[in-house]
Amino acid sequence: MPLPEIIAPAWVSRIVAHLPGRPPRLALVLALNTMLK
């Protein structure tokens, strides 16, 4: 199932920038899942 396009807040972009080796969208989903737990 394709993921919807998400407009990431600046802090999420910073988190994604510090996760080398992961696709940006995957890293964004992981960051959002962590925040929502």
PyMOL Python script that loads the backbone (N, CA, C, O; Angstrom):
from pymol import cmd

cmd.read_pdbstr("""\
ATOM      1  N   MET A   1       0.853  -1.198   0.000  1.00  0.00           N
ATOM      2  CA  MET A   1       0.000   0.000   0.000  1.00  0.00           C
ATOM      3  C   MET A   1       0.881   1.238   0.000  1.00  0.00           C
ATOM      4  O   MET A   1       1.701   1.406   0.903  1.00  0.00           O
ATOM      5  N   PRO A   2       0.732   2.107  -0.989  1.00  0.00           N
ATOM      6  CA  PRO A   2       1.575   3.306  -1.038  1.00  0.00           C
ATOM      7  C   PRO A   2       1.264   4.245   0.120  1.00  0.00           C
ATOM      8  O   PRO A   2       0.113   4.403   0.529  1.00  0.00           O
ATOM      9  N   LEU A   3       2.311   4.855   0.629  1.00  0.00           N
ATOM     10  CA  LEU A   3       2.132   5.780   1.745  1.00  0.00           C
ATOM     11  C   LEU A   3       1.702   7.143   1.227  1.00  0.00           C
ATOM     12  O   LEU A   3       2.148   7.570   0.162  1.00  0.00           O
ATOM     13  N   PRO A   4       0.841   7.831   1.969  1.00  0.00           N
ATOM     14  CA  PRO A   4       0.470   9.193   1.572  1.00  0.00           C
ATOM     15  C   PRO A   4       1.661  10.127   1.713  1.00  0.00           C
ATOM     16  O   PRO A   4       2.530   9.912   2.558  1.00  0.00           O
ATOM     17  N   GLU A   5       1.700  11.154   0.893  1.00  0.00           N
ATOM     18  CA  GLU A   5       2.777  12.146   0.999  1.00  0.00           C
ATOM     19  C   GLU A   5       2.548  12.963   2.266  1.00  0.00           C
ATOM     20  O   GLU A   5       1.444  13.443   2.524  1.00  0.00           O
ATOM     21  N   ILE A   6       3.607  13.109   3.043  1.00  0.00           N
ATOM     22  CA  ILE A   6       3.495  13.800   4.327  1.00  0.00           C
ATOM     23  C   ILE A   6       4.403  15.025   4.306  1.00  0.00           C
ATOM     24  O   ILE A   6       5.572  14.937   3.933  1.00  0.00           O
ATOM     25  N   ILE A   7       3.858  16.158   4.707  1.00  0.00           N
ATOM     26  CA  ILE A   7       4.672  17.362   4.857  1.00  0.00           C
ATOM     27  C   ILE A   7       5.299  17.302   6.243  1.00  0.00           C
ATOM     28  O   ILE A   7       4.604  17.421   7.252  1.00  0.00           O
ATOM     29  N   ALA A   8       6.608  17.119   6.288  1.00  0.00           N
ATOM     30  CA  ALA A   8       7.282  16.916   7.566  1.00  0.00           C
ATOM     31  C   ALA A   8       7.635  18.248   8.213  1.00  0.00           C
ATOM     32  O   ALA A   8       8.141  19.150   7.546  1.00  0.00           O
ATOM     33  N   PRO A   9       7.365  18.376   9.525  1.00  0.00           N
ATOM     34  CA  PRO A   9       7.859  19.551  10.244  1.00  0.00           C
ATOM     35  C   PRO A   9       9.375  19.544  10.284  1.00  0.00           C
ATOM     36  O   PRO A   9      10.004  18.517  10.032  1.00  0.00           O
ATOM     37  N   ALA A  10       9.960  20.689  10.600  1.00  0.00           N
ATOM     38  CA  ALA A  10      11.411  20.848  10.533  1.00  0.00           C
ATOM     39  C   ALA A  10      12.143  19.860  11.428  1.00  0.00           C
ATOM     40  O   ALA A  10      13.192  19.345  11.042  1.00  0.00           O
ATOM     41  N   TRP A  11      11.606  19.579  12.630  1.00  0.00           N
ATOM     42  CA  TRP A  11      12.317  18.675  13.543  1.00  0.00           C
ATOM     43  C   TRP A  11      12.356  17.265  12.988  1.00  0.00           C
ATOM     44  O   TRP A  11      13.329  16.544  13.206  1.00  0.00           O
ATOM     45  N   VAL A  12      11.312  16.855  12.272  1.00  0.00           N
ATOM     46  CA  VAL A  12      11.328  15.531  11.649  1.00  0.00           C
ATOM     47  C   VAL A  12      12.383  15.480  10.553  1.00  0.00           C
ATOM     48  O   VAL A  12      13.074  14.473  10.397  1.00  0.00           O
ATOM     49  N   SER A  13      12.506  16.562   9.796  1.00  0.00           N
ATOM     50  CA  SER A  13      13.532  16.618   8.762  1.00  0.00           C
ATOM     51  C   SER A  13      14.921  16.485   9.366  1.00  0.00           C
ATOM     52  O   SER A  13      15.792  15.841   8.782  1.00  0.00           O
ATOM     53  N   ARG A  14      15.137  17.091  10.536  1.00  0.00           N
ATOM     54  CA  ARG A  14      16.438  16.970  11.203  1.00  0.00           C
ATOM     55  C   ARG A  14      16.686  15.534  11.647  1.00  0.00           C
ATOM     56  O   ARG A  14      17.801  15.030  11.513  1.00  0.00           O
ATOM     57  N   ILE A  15      15.654  14.866  12.177  1.00  0.00           N
ATOM     58  CA  ILE A  15      15.805  13.469  12.588  1.00  0.00           C
ATOM     59  C   ILE A  15      16.155  12.606  11.374  1.00  0.00           C
ATOM     60  O   ILE A  15      17.056  11.770  11.444  1.00  0.00           O
ATOM     61  N   VAL A  16      15.457  12.807  10.283  1.00  0.00           N
ATOM     62  CA  VAL A  16      15.703  12.029   9.067  1.00  0.00           C
ATOM     63  C   VAL A  16      17.127  12.252   8.571  1.00  0.00           C
ATOM     64  O   VAL A  16      17.776  11.321   8.094  1.00  0.00           O
ATOM     65  N   ALA A  17      17.609  13.487   8.684  1.00  0.00           N
ATOM     66  CA  ALA A  17      18.958  13.802   8.219  1.00  0.00           C
ATOM     67  C   ALA A  17      20.017  13.040   9.005  1.00  0.00           C
ATOM     68  O   ALA A  17      21.111  12.801   8.494  1.00  0.00           O
ATOM     69  N   HIS A  18      19.706  12.654  10.245  1.00  0.00           N
ATOM     70  CA  HIS A  18      20.669  11.948  11.087  1.00  0.00           C
ATOM     71  C   HIS A  18      20.497  10.432  11.028  1.00  0.00           C
ATOM     72  O   HIS A  18      21.059   9.713  11.854  1.00  0.00           O
ATOM     73  N   LEU A  19      19.719   9.938  10.049  1.00  0.00           N
ATOM     74  CA  LEU A  19      19.541   8.496   9.899  1.00  0.00           C
ATOM     75  C   LEU A  19      20.106   8.056   8.547  1.00  0.00           C
ATOM     76  O   LEU A  19      19.342   7.822   7.611  1.00  0.00           O
ATOM     77  N   PRO A  20      21.429   7.940   8.431  1.00  0.00           N
ATOM     78  CA  PRO A  20      22.032   7.546   7.153  1.00  0.00           C
ATOM     79  C   PRO A  20      21.676   6.112   6.794  1.00  0.00           C
ATOM     80  O   PRO A  20      21.474   5.279   7.678  1.00  0.00           O
ATOM     81  N   GLY A  21      21.600   5.824   5.514  1.00  0.00           N
ATOM     82  CA  GLY A  21      21.362   4.464   5.064  1.00  0.00           C
ATOM     83  C   GLY A  21      19.898   4.069   5.029  1.00  0.00           C
ATOM     84  O   GLY A  21      19.581   2.927   4.696  1.00  0.00           O
ATOM     85  N   ARG A  22      18.999   4.982   5.363  1.00  0.00           N
ATOM     86  CA  ARG A  22      17.571   4.668   5.291  1.00  0.00           C
ATOM     87  C   ARG A  22      16.921   5.574   4.251  1.00  0.00           C
ATOM     88  O   ARG A  22      17.285   6.744   4.129  1.00  0.00           O
ATOM     89  N   PRO A  23      15.957   5.035   3.500  1.00  0.00           N
ATOM     90  CA  PRO A  23      15.179   5.895   2.606  1.00  0.00           C
ATOM     91  C   PRO A  23      14.476   6.984   3.421  1.00  0.00           C
ATOM     92  O   PRO A  23      13.955   6.691   4.497  1.00  0.00           O
ATOM     93  N   PRO A  24      14.447   8.211   2.947  1.00  0.00           N
ATOM     94  CA  PRO A  24      13.853   9.311   3.732  1.00  0.00           C
ATOM     95  C   PRO A  24      12.427   9.029   4.180  1.00  0.00           C
ATOM     96  O   PRO A  24      12.061   9.340   5.313  1.00  0.00           O
ATOM     97  N   ARG A  25      11.616   8.443   3.300  1.00  0.00           N
ATOM     98  CA  ARG A  25      10.218   8.195   3.690  1.00  0.00           C
ATOM     99  C   ARG A  25      10.134   7.143   4.775  1.00  0.00           C
ATOM    100  O   ARG A  25       9.311   7.254   5.684  1.00  0.00           O
ATOM    101  N   LEU A  26      10.984   6.113   4.693  1.00  0.00           N
ATOM    102  CA  LEU A  26      10.982   5.092   5.735  1.00  0.00           C
ATOM    103  C   LEU A  26      11.400   5.704   7.067  1.00  0.00           C
ATOM    104  O   LEU A  26      10.784   5.439   8.100  1.00  0.00           O
ATOM    105  N   ALA A  27      12.440   6.517   7.040  1.00  0.00           N
ATOM    106  CA  ALA A  27      12.902   7.164   8.265  1.00  0.00           C
ATOM    107  C   ALA A  27      11.811   8.071   8.834  1.00  0.00           C
ATOM    108  O   ALA A  27      11.628   8.140  10.050  1.00  0.00           O
ATOM    109  N   LEU A  28      11.092   8.761   7.960  1.00  0.00           N
ATOM    110  CA  LEU A  28      10.009   9.636   8.416  1.00  0.00           C
ATOM    111  C   LEU A  28       8.910   8.825   9.091  1.00  0.00           C
ATOM    112  O   LEU A  28       8.407   9.217  10.144  1.00  0.00           O
ATOM    113  N   VAL A  29       8.536   7.702   8.494  1.00  0.00           N
ATOM    114  CA  VAL A  29       7.503   6.852   9.093  1.00  0.00           C
ATOM    115  C   VAL A  29       7.958   6.342  10.456  1.00  0.00           C
ATOM    116  O   VAL A  29       7.179   6.337  11.409  1.00  0.00           O
ATOM    117  N   LEU A  30       9.219   5.914  10.552  1.00  0.00           N
ATOM    118  CA  LEU A  30       9.732   5.431  11.834  1.00  0.00           C
ATOM    119  C   LEU A  30       9.702   6.541  12.881  1.00  0.00           C
ATOM    120  O   LEU A  30       9.350   6.298  14.036  1.00  0.00           O
ATOM    121  N   ALA A  31      10.071   7.757  12.480  1.00  0.00           N
ATOM    122  CA  ALA A  31      10.062   8.883  13.418  1.00  0.00           C
ATOM    123  C   ALA A  31       8.637   9.190  13.877  1.00  0.00           C
ATOM    124  O   ALA A  31       8.407   9.434  15.062  1.00  0.00           O
ATOM    125  N   LEU A  32       7.694   9.179  12.958  1.00  0.00           N
ATOM    126  CA  LEU A  32       6.306   9.457  13.329  1.00  0.00           C
ATOM    127  C   LEU A  32       5.748   8.360  14.224  1.00  0.00           C
ATOM    128  O   LEU A  32       5.034   8.647  15.186  1.00  0.00           O
ATOM    129  N   ASN A  33       6.067   7.102  13.916  1.00  0.00           N
ATOM    130  CA  ASN A  33       5.590   6.007  14.756  1.00  0.00           C
ATOM    131  C   ASN A  33       6.137   6.125  16.166  1.00  0.00           C
ATOM    132  O   ASN A  33       5.418   5.883  17.135  1.00  0.00           O
ATOM    133  N   THR A  34       7.411   6.498  16.290  1.00  0.00           N
ATOM    134  CA  THR A  34       8.016   6.668  17.611  1.00  0.00           C
ATOM    135  C   THR A  34       7.319   7.789  18.380  1.00  0.00           C
ATOM    136  O   THR A  34       7.065   7.662  19.578  1.00  0.00           O
ATOM    137  N   MET A  35       7.011   8.888  17.688  1.00  0.00           N
ATOM    138  CA  MET A  35       6.367  10.028  18.332  1.00  0.00           C
ATOM    139  C   MET A  35       4.960   9.655  18.808  1.00  0.00           C
ATOM    140  O   MET A  35       4.520  10.123  19.858  1.00  0.00           O
ATOM    141  N   LEU A  36       4.260   8.825  18.050  1.00  0.00           N
ATOM    142  CA  LEU A  36       2.858   8.536  18.351  1.00  0.00           C
ATOM    143  C   LEU A  36       2.671   7.429  19.376  1.00  0.00           C
ATOM    144  O   LEU A  36       1.551   7.201  19.832  1.00  0.00           O
ATOM    145  N   LYS A  37       3.733   6.744  19.745  1.00  0.00           N
ATOM    146  CA  LYS A  37       3.594   5.647  20.712  1.00  0.00           C
ATOM    147  C   LYS A  37       3.312   6.189  22.103  1.00  0.00           C
ATOM    148  O   LYS A  37       3.164   5.416  23.049  1.00  0.00           O
TER     149      LYS A  37
END
""", "prot")
cmd.dss("prot")
cmd.show_as("cartoon", "prot")
cmd.util.cbc("prot")
cmd.orient("prot")
